[in-house]
Amino acid sequence: MKTRILVGIGLVFLLAAMFLLGPWFRAIAFTAAALISIYEMDQVFRAKGHRICTWPLYAIGALYGLAFLPNAGLSALGLCLLLCPLALCVERVCNPRRTMEDTICSLFVCIYPLGFYVMLAMVASHSACLLLLCFTAPLLGDTAAYFIGSALGKHKLCPHISPKKTVEGSVGGFFGGALGGLLAYAVGRYVPGVDWGLLPALGQALVLGLICGGIGQIGDLFASTIKRWAGIKDYGKIFPGHGGMMDRLDSVLMCGPVVYLCMALALGI
């Protein structure tokens, strides 16, 4: 437990550094996260006997952090992501040892997590504040769900996926997400020295946080279904007591598309 708490504190400082130390540090951090996530998903499929084609995925992951730099070619990154499935299909045709199941697994990784990482970059291109909300809402939602579920939980939520999760904890997760939205709003409004970009109104931040508190739970449950299918407990061991990169970001990744959609609807992007 001590190790878990210390690592958790370190992750909080890392998250703060991503926003306070500027776009270059953010670019490096997100590139590392994307590459590690691809590696972890590769290991998941290897555990089930599938050998995915990784070189196009790693190529996109290596370029990914550029999207967080000023005047970055985000559209070019999106084009590369669209070309990635084409590269995987060509590799399947040219490599007789690659099975169709391997190619399908490779295409899956192209979408999850890589496509979801790109959605986070699209959010960041308009608002660092809303990118922060993609982290704070699901993470505080997960924390609230854990404590409220432990104290009050009586009704199982999805016992076939995660036996310990409860309906009461899930409800708490929504309110924790709203607090995460409030935190992101406060940081964006009152922390100087950072170009936060588009700033949501207080009501918008609360609603987005509430939504992400629920979406984050879906991301966590979906990641759990993959782990159950592969017969593993965690995606990795890079964060002692917390698991792998995907264990920490499964809920965050799911929030990217939702926040961007809400932002697009509100602004007509």
C-alpha positions as CSV (number, residue, x, y, z in Angstrom):
1,M,0.0,0.0,0.0
2,K,2.9,2.4,0.8
3,T,4.4,1.8,-2.6
4,R,1.0,2.4,-4.3
5,I,0.5,5.7,-2.4
6,L,4.1,6.9,-3.2
7,V,3.7,6.0,-6.9
8,G,0.3,7.7,-7.0
9,I,1.8,10.9,-5.6
10,G,4.5,10.7,-8.2
11,L,2.0,10.4,-11.0
12,V,0.1,13.5,-9.7
13,F,3.4,15.5,-9.9
14,L,4.0,14.1,-13.4
15,L,0.5,15.2,-14.5
16,A,1.1,18.6,-13.1
17,A,4.5,18.8,-14.9
18,M,2.9,18.0,-18.3
19,F,0.9,21.2,-18.1
20,L,3.2,23.5,-16.2
21,L,6.5,22.7,-18.0
22,G,5.2,23.5,-21.5
23,P,4.3,21.8,-24.7
24,W,7.7,20.1,-25.2
25,F,7.5,18.2,-22.0
26,R,3.9,17.3,-22.8
27,A,4.9,16.0,-26.2
28,I,7.6,13.8,-24.7
29,A,5.3,12.5,-22.0
30,F,2.5,11.6,-24.4
31,T,4.9,10.0,-26.9
32,A,6.3,7.8,-24.2
33,A,2.7,6.9,-23.0
34,A,1.6,6.0,-26.5
35,L,4.6,3.8,-27.2
36,I,4.4,2.0,-23.9
37,S,0.6,1.4,-24.5
38,I,1.3,-0.1,-27.9
39,Y,3.9,-2.4,-26.3
40,E,1.5,-3.4,-23.5
41,M,-1.3,-4.2,-26.0
42,D,1.2,-6.2,-28.1
43,Q,2.0,-8.3,-25.0
44,V,-1.7,-8.8,-24.3
45,F,-2.2,-10.4,-27.8
46,R,1.0,-12.4,-27.5
47,A,-0.5,-13.9,-24.4
48,K,-3.3,-15.2,-26.6
49,G,-0.9,-16.5,-29.3
50,H,-1.3,-13.6,-31.7
51,R,1.7,-11.7,-33.2
52,I,0.6,-8.3,-34.3
53,C,2.4,-6.1,-36.8
54,T,3.9,-3.4,-34.7
55,W,6.1,-1.3,-36.9
56,P,3.3,0.9,-38.4
57,L,1.9,1.3,-34.9
58,Y,5.2,2.3,-33.3
59,A,5.8,4.7,-36.2
60,I,2.6,6.6,-35.5
61,G,3.4,6.4,-31.7
62,A,6.8,8.0,-32.3
63,L,5.3,10.9,-34.2
64,Y,2.4,11.3,-31.9
65,G,3.9,13.8,-29.5
66,L,4.5,16.3,-32.3
67,A,0.8,17.0,-32.2
68,F,1.2,18.7,-28.9
69,L,3.7,21.2,-30.1
70,P,2.7,24.7,-31.3
71,N,1.6,24.9,-35.0
72,A,1.8,21.1,-35.2
73,G,0.5,19.3,-38.2
74,L,-2.4,17.5,-36.4
75,S,-4.1,16.8,-39.7
76,A,-0.9,15.1,-40.9
77,L,-0.9,12.9,-37.8
78,G,-4.6,12.0,-38.5
79,L,-3.6,11.1,-42.1
80,C,-0.9,8.8,-40.9
81,L,-3.3,7.1,-38.6
82,L,-5.6,6.5,-41.6
83,L,-2.7,5.1,-43.6
84,C,-1.8,2.8,-40.8
85,P,-4.6,0.3,-41.6
86,L,-3.5,0.3,-45.2
87,A,0.1,-0.5,-44.2
88,L,-1.2,-3.4,-42.0
89,C,-3.2,-4.8,-44.9
90,V,-0.3,-4.5,-47.3
91,E,1.9,-6.3,-44.7
92,R,-0.7,-9.1,-44.4
93,V,-0.6,-9.6,-48.2
94,C,3.2,-9.5,-48.4
95,N,3.8,-11.7,-45.3
96,P,2.3,-15.2,-45.6
97,R,3.3,-15.9,-42.0
98,R,0.9,-13.2,-40.7
99,T,-2.5,-14.7,-40.1
100,M,-5.8,-12.8,-40.6
101,E,-6.4,-12.9,-36.8
102,D,-3.0,-11.2,-36.3
103,T,-4.0,-8.5,-38.8
104,I,-7.3,-8.0,-37.1
105,C,-5.6,-7.7,-33.7
106,S,-3.2,-5.1,-35.3
107,L,-6.1,-3.1,-36.6
108,F,-7.7,-3.2,-33.2
109,V,-4.6,-1.6,-31.6
110,C,-4.6,1.0,-34.3
111,I,-8.0,2.1,-33.0
112,Y,-7.5,1.3,-29.3
113,P,-5.5,2.8,-27.9
114,L,-3.8,4.7,-30.7
115,G,-6.9,6.3,-32.2
116,F,-8.0,7.4,-28.7
117,Y,-4.6,9.0,-28.1
118,V,-5.1,11.0,-31.3
119,M,-8.5,12.2,-29.9
120,L,-6.7,13.5,-26.8
121,A,-4.3,15.4,-29.1
122,M,-7.3,16.9,-30.9
123,V,-8.7,18.1,-27.6
124,A,-5.3,19.6,-26.7
125,S,-5.1,21.5,-30.0
126,H,-8.0,23.7,-28.8
127,S,-7.8,23.6,-25.0
128,A,-5.2,22.5,-22.5
129,C,-7.8,23.0,-19.8
130,L,-10.2,20.5,-21.4
131,L,-7.2,18.1,-21.8
132,L,-6.6,18.4,-18.1
133,L,-10.3,17.6,-17.5
134,C,-9.9,14.4,-19.5
135,F,-7.5,13.4,-16.7
136,T,-9.0,14.9,-13.6
137,A,-12.6,13.9,-14.1
138,P,-12.1,10.1,-14.6
139,L,-9.3,9.9,-12.1
140,L,-11.3,11.6,-9.3
141,G,-14.3,9.7,-10.4
142,D,-12.4,6.4,-10.0
143,T,-11.2,7.5,-6.6
144,A,-14.7,8.5,-5.4
145,A,-16.1,5.2,-6.8
146,Y,-13.5,3.2,-4.8
147,F,-14.1,4.9,-1.5
148,I,-17.9,5.2,-1.8
149,G,-18.2,1.6,-3.1
150,S,-16.0,0.3,-0.2
151,A,-18.1,2.2,2.4
152,L,-21.6,1.8,1.0
153,G,-21.5,-0.7,-1.8
154,K,-24.1,-3.5,-1.7
155,H,-25.3,-4.0,-5.3
156,K,-22.9,-5.5,-7.8
157,L,-22.5,-3.4,-11.0
158,C,-20.9,-5.9,-13.5
159,P,-19.9,-9.0,-11.6
160,H,-19.0,-10.9,-14.7
161,I,-16.3,-8.3,-15.5
162,S,-15.3,-6.7,-12.2
163,P,-16.8,-8.4,-9.2
164,K,-15.7,-5.6,-6.7
165,K,-17.5,-2.8,-8.5
166,T,-20.8,-1.7,-7.1
167,V,-23.8,0.5,-8.3
168,E,-23.2,2.7,-5.3
169,G,-19.6,3.2,-6.2
170,S,-20.6,3.9,-9.8
171,V,-22.9,6.7,-8.7
172,G,-20.1,8.1,-6.6
173,G,-17.9,8.0,-9.7
174,F,-20.2,10.5,-11.4
175,F,-20.0,13.0,-8.6
176,G,-16.2,12.5,-8.4
177,G,-16.1,13.3,-12.1
178,A,-18.0,16.5,-11.5
179,L,-15.4,17.4,-8.9
180,G,-12.7,16.7,-11.5
181,G,-14.4,19.0,-13.9
182,L,-14.5,21.7,-11.2
183,L,-10.8,21.2,-10.5
184,A,-9.9,21.5,-14.2
185,Y,-12.0,24.7,-14.4
186,A,-10.3,26.2,-11.3
187,V,-6.8,25.4,-12.6
188,G,-7.5,26.8,-16.0
189,R,-9.0,30.0,-14.5
190,Y,-6.6,30.7,-11.7
191,V,-3.2,29.1,-12.5
192,P,-1.1,31.7,-14.4
193,G,1.8,31.1,-16.7
194,V,0.2,28.5,-18.9
195,D,-1.6,28.9,-22.2
196,W,-4.8,27.0,-21.3
197,G,-6.5,27.8,-24.6
198,L,-10.3,27.5,-24.6
199,L,-11.7,27.8,-21.1
200,P,-15.2,26.2,-20.4
201,A,-17.8,28.0,-18.2
202,L,-18.3,26.6,-14.7
203,G,-21.5,24.9,-15.7
204,Q,-19.9,23.4,-18.8
205,A,-17.0,22.1,-16.8
206,L,-19.3,20.5,-14.2
207,V,-21.4,18.8,-16.8
208,L,-18.4,17.6,-18.8
209,G,-16.9,16.3,-15.6
210,L,-20.1,14.4,-14.7
211,I,-20.2,12.8,-18.2
212,C,-16.5,11.9,-18.0
213,G,-17.1,10.4,-14.6
214,G,-19.4,7.9,-16.3
215,I,-17.4,7.5,-19.5
216,G,-14.3,6.7,-17.5
217,Q,-16.0,3.8,-15.8
218,I,-16.9,2.4,-19.2
219,G,-13.3,2.7,-20.2
220,D,-12.2,0.9,-17.1
221,L,-14.7,-1.9,-17.6
222,F,-13.8,-2.3,-21.3
223,A,-10.1,-2.5,-20.3
224,S,-11.1,-5.2,-17.7
225,T,-12.8,-7.3,-20.4
226,I,-9.6,-7.3,-22.4
227,K,-7.6,-8.4,-19.4
228,R,-10.1,-11.1,-18.5
229,W,-10.0,-12.4,-22.1
230,A,-6.2,-12.5,-22.0
231,G,-6.0,-14.0,-18.6
232,I,-3.9,-11.3,-17.1
233,K,-4.2,-9.1,-14.0
234,D,-2.5,-5.9,-15.2
235,Y,-1.4,-4.6,-18.6
236,G,2.1,-4.1,-17.2
237,K,4.3,-3.3,-14.2
238,I,5.7,0.1,-15.1
239,F,3.9,1.7,-12.1
240,P,4.4,-0.5,-9.0
241,G,1.1,-1.0,-7.2
242,H,-0.8,0.5,-10.2
243,G,0.0,-1.8,-13.1
244,G,0.8,-0.6,-16.6
245,M,0.3,2.5,-18.6
246,M,-3.0,1.2,-19.9
247,D,-4.2,0.4,-16.4
248,R,-3.7,4.1,-15.5
249,L,-5.1,5.6,-18.8
250,D,-7.9,3.3,-19.7
251,S,-10.5,5.7,-18.4
252,V,-8.7,8.8,-19.6
253,L,-8.5,7.5,-23.2
254,M,-12.3,7.0,-23.4
255,C,-12.9,10.7,-22.4
256,G,-11.0,12.1,-25.3
257,P,-13.6,11.5,-28.0
258,V,-16.5,12.5,-25.7
259,V,-14.9,15.8,-24.7
260,Y,-13.9,16.6,-28.3
261,L,-17.4,15.9,-29.5
262,C,-18.9,18.2,-26.9
263,M,-16.4,20.8,-27.8
264,A,-17.2,20.5,-31.5
265,L,-20.9,20.7,-30.9
266,A,-20.6,23.8,-28.7
267,L,-18.2,25.6,-31.0
268,G,-19.0,24.2,-34.4
269,I,-15.5,23.0,-35.0
